[in-house]
């Protein structure tokens, strides 16, 4: 899945969620630099171009918008 969040006046944090209710593999590929982020549990992963984060998407996580770029662009993968 590809996410493109347009620039906002302040960093808006989206609601926490899980992708599935069972343990599985996932990753997020960040396609641009911006002040947006992904929160996985209590850890924050900043949006850095070409960064890839691997994690279990059955853990609570959420994303955000950005304020210093026209948009925040990520690609999300779930695999088993």
C-alpha positions as YAML, in Angstrom:
chain: A
units: angstrom
residues:
- id: 1
  name: UNK
  ca: [0.00, 0.00, 0.00]
- id: 2
  name: UNK
  ca: [1.25, 3.50, -0.78]
- id: 3
  name: UNK
  ca: [0.42, 6.41, 1.53]
- id: 4
  name: UNK
  ca: [0.70, 10.05, 0.51]
- id: 5
  name: UNK
  ca: [-0.19, 12.52, 3.23]
- id: 6
  name: UNK
  ca: [-0.31, 16.18, 2.13]
- id: 7
  name: UNK
  ca: [1.45, 18.89, 4.13]
- id: 8
  name: UNK
  ca: [-0.53, 20.20, 7.12]
- id: 9
  name: UNK
  ca: [-0.11, 23.30, 9.31]
- id: 10
  name: UNK
  ca: [0.94, 21.12, 12.25]
- id: 11
  name: UNK
  ca: [2.09, 17.48, 12.51]
- id: 12
  name: UNK
  ca: [-1.14, 15.52, 12.94]
- id: 13
  name: UNK
  ca: [-0.71, 12.06, 14.48]
- id: 14
  name: UNK
  ca: [-3.10, 9.44, 13.10]
- id: 15
  name: UNK
  ca: [-4.86, 6.95, 15.36]
- id: 16
  name: UNK
  ca: [-3.05, 3.89, 16.64]
- id: 17
  name: UNK
  ca: [-3.98, 0.62, 14.94]
- id: 18
  name: UNK
  ca: [-2.80, -2.92, 14.14]
- id: 19
  name: UNK
  ca: [-2.87, -4.41, 10.65]
- id: 20
  name: UNK
  ca: [-3.90, -7.95, 11.65]
- id: 21
  name: UNK
  ca: [-4.53, -9.52, 15.05]
- id: 22
  name: UNK
  ca: [-1.83, -12.18, 14.61]
- id: 23
  name: UNK
  ca: [1.96, -11.96, 14.48]
- id: 24
  name: UNK
  ca: [3.29, -11.36, 10.94]
- id: 25
  name: UNK
  ca: [5.96, -9.42, 9.06]
- id: 26
  name: UNK
  ca: [5.78, -5.91, 7.74]
- id: 27
  name: UNK
  ca: [7.94, -3.04, 6.62]
- id: 28
  name: UNK
  ca: [7.66, 0.62, 5.73]
- id: 29
  name: UNK
  ca: [9.79, 2.24, 3.04]
- id: 30
  name: UNK
  ca: [10.13, 6.02, 3.40]
- id: 31
  name: UNK
  ca: [10.34, 7.77, 0.01]
- id: 32
  name: UNK
  ca: [11.09, 11.34, 1.12]
- id: 33
  name: UNK
  ca: [12.62, 13.35, 3.97]
- id: 34
  name: UNK
  ca: [10.18, 15.25, 6.17]
- id: 35
  name: UNK
  ca: [9.27, 15.90, 9.81]
- id: 36
  name: UNK
  ca: [6.59, 13.19, 9.76]
- id: 37
  name: UNK
  ca: [7.14, 9.89, 11.54]
- id: 38
  name: UNK
  ca: [5.83, 6.45, 12.38]
- id: 39
  name: UNK
  ca: [5.28, 5.48, 15.99]
- id: 40
  name: UNK
  ca: [5.63, 1.76, 16.78]
- id: 41
  name: UNK
  ca: [4.74, 1.21, 20.41]
- id: 42
  name: UNK
  ca: [6.76, 3.91, 22.19]
- id: 43
  name: UNK
  ca: [9.47, 4.10, 19.48]
- id: 44
  name: UNK
  ca: [9.46, 6.87, 16.87]
- id: 45
  name: UNK
  ca: [10.88, 6.27, 13.39]
- id: 46
  name: UNK
  ca: [11.57, 9.52, 11.52]
- id: 47
  name: UNK
  ca: [10.82, 9.82, 7.81]
- id: 48
  name: UNK
  ca: [14.20, 9.62, 6.10]
- id: 49
  name: UNK
  ca: [14.37, 8.99, 2.36]
- id: 50
  name: UNK
  ca: [15.24, 5.35, 1.50]
- id: 51
  name: UNK
  ca: [14.91, 4.18, 5.12]
- id: 52
  name: UNK
  ca: [13.27, 0.79, 5.58]
- id: 53
  name: UNK
  ca: [11.88, -0.29, 8.94]
- id: 54
  name: UNK
  ca: [10.99, -3.94, 9.61]
- id: 55
  name: UNK
  ca: [8.46, -4.70, 12.36]
- id: 56
  name: UNK
  ca: [5.49, -6.82, 13.40]
- id: 57
  name: UNK
  ca: [2.37, -4.88, 12.29]
- id: 58
  name: UNK
  ca: [0.25, -6.74, 14.86]
- id: 59
  name: UNK
  ca: [1.86, -4.35, 17.37]
- id: 60
  name: UNK
  ca: [0.10, -1.00, 17.83]
- id: 61
  name: UNK
  ca: [1.49, 1.66, 15.47]
- id: 62
  name: UNK
  ca: [0.49, 4.89, 13.76]
- id: 63
  name: UNK
  ca: [1.70, 7.46, 11.27]
- id: 64
  name: UNK
  ca: [1.62, 11.23, 10.99]
- id: 65
  name: UNK
  ca: [1.42, 14.08, 8.52]
- id: 66
  name: UNK
  ca: [4.30, 16.53, 7.93]
- id: 67
  name: UNK
  ca: [4.80, 20.30, 7.89]
- id: 68
  name: UNK
  ca: [8.08, 20.82, 6.04]
- id: 69
  name: UNK
  ca: [7.47, 19.02, 2.72]
- id: 70
  name: UNK
  ca: [4.63, 19.11, 0.18]
- id: 71
  name: UNK
  ca: [3.72, 15.56, 1.26]
- id: 72
  name: UNK
  ca: [4.86, 12.51, 3.21]
- id: 73
  name: UNK
  ca: [5.22, 9.42, 1.02]
- id: 74
  name: UNK
  ca: [5.61, 5.83, 2.27]
- id: 75
  name: UNK
  ca: [5.15, 2.30, 0.95]
- id: 76
  name: UNK
  ca: [3.81, -0.28, 3.42]
- id: 77
  name: UNK
  ca: [4.23, -4.04, 3.03]
- id: 78
  name: UNK
  ca: [2.63, -6.90, 4.97]
- id: 79
  name: UNK
  ca: [3.93, -10.38, 4.31]
- id: 80
  name: UNK
  ca: [3.65, -13.82, 5.90]
...
